[in-house]
């Protein structure tokens, strides 16, 4: 194996972490669409909102299955790490923004 083929086969860790973080963003519309679809089953219940949170991981699952099928299993952990980091940062940012809201 020459040097260029070896570099191509090596996992770009930072790129995988960034891609995992970006996969959270298309997960938010999936969450909304799943909540809207479940709302038709029980319009006044609370369980569709709680169950719809599973829609956030749909893009991540597609990419993880694609990486696994392509034989690039070493990148899966970095994808999940990036996804988790981004979700924690967005969650903390959301809590900070809510704490700034006027109360009354």
N, C-alpha and C positions, 0 to 999 in steps of 0.2 A: 504494500500500500504506500503510495507516495504521499508527500507532505500535504498537498492540496486536498486529496481525498480524505486524509486523516482529519484535516481541519473541518471539512464539510460534515463528517460523521460525528464530530464532537458536539455535545449539547451546548447551545448558547443559553446559559442559565439566566442571565439578565433578560434576554429576549423572551424566554418562556415565562418568567415571572411577570413581565409586562403584558404578555398576551393573556395570561391568567387574570390579571387585573382588568384588562379591557373586556374580558368575557362577562364581567359583572354588569356592564352597561346594557348589553342586549338582553340580559336577564330581567331587567326592570320592566320593559314592555311585555315580556312573557308572563311576569307576575300579574300585570294588569289584565292581560287577555285571559289568563286562566281564572282570575277572580270574576271577570265579566261572564265567562262561560258558566262558572259554577253558580253565579248569582241567579241564573234562570231556574236552577233546580230548587232553590229555597230562597226566595227574595227577601225574607225578613229574618233569616237565621245568621248567626255569627260564624258558623263553621266554614262557609266559602272563603271568607277573608283569611282565616287561619290556615286552611288547606292550600290556598293559592300561593303561599310563600314557597312552595315546592317549585314554582315556575322559575324562580331566580336561578336555579342550578341547571336548567335545561341546556343553555349554550355550552356550559362547562362540560356537561355529560357528553354532548356531541363531539367536542374536541378531544376529550379523554378517550372516547371509543375510537376515534380516528387515529390518534397517536398509538394506542394499543394495537390496533390492526396493522399499522405501518411498521410495527416492531420498534418503536421509539419509546419504550416504557420508562426510560430514565427521565424523560421530560415531564411525565405526569405529576410527579411530586412538586416540581417547580411551578407548574400551572396552578395547582391547588394552593400552593403557598402564595402566589401572586393574587389569586382570587380572594383568599382569606385576608391578606393585608389590605386590599382595596375595600373589602366589605367592612372591616373594622374601622378604617379611616373614614369612610363615608358615614358609618353609623355614629362615630364620635362627632363628626362635623354636623350631622343632623341633630344630635342631642345638644350641641353647642348653640345651634341656630334656634332651637326650641326654647332654650334657656334664656335667650335674649328677647323673646316675645313678651310684650306687656301683659301683666296679670291684673285682673280686676274684676 
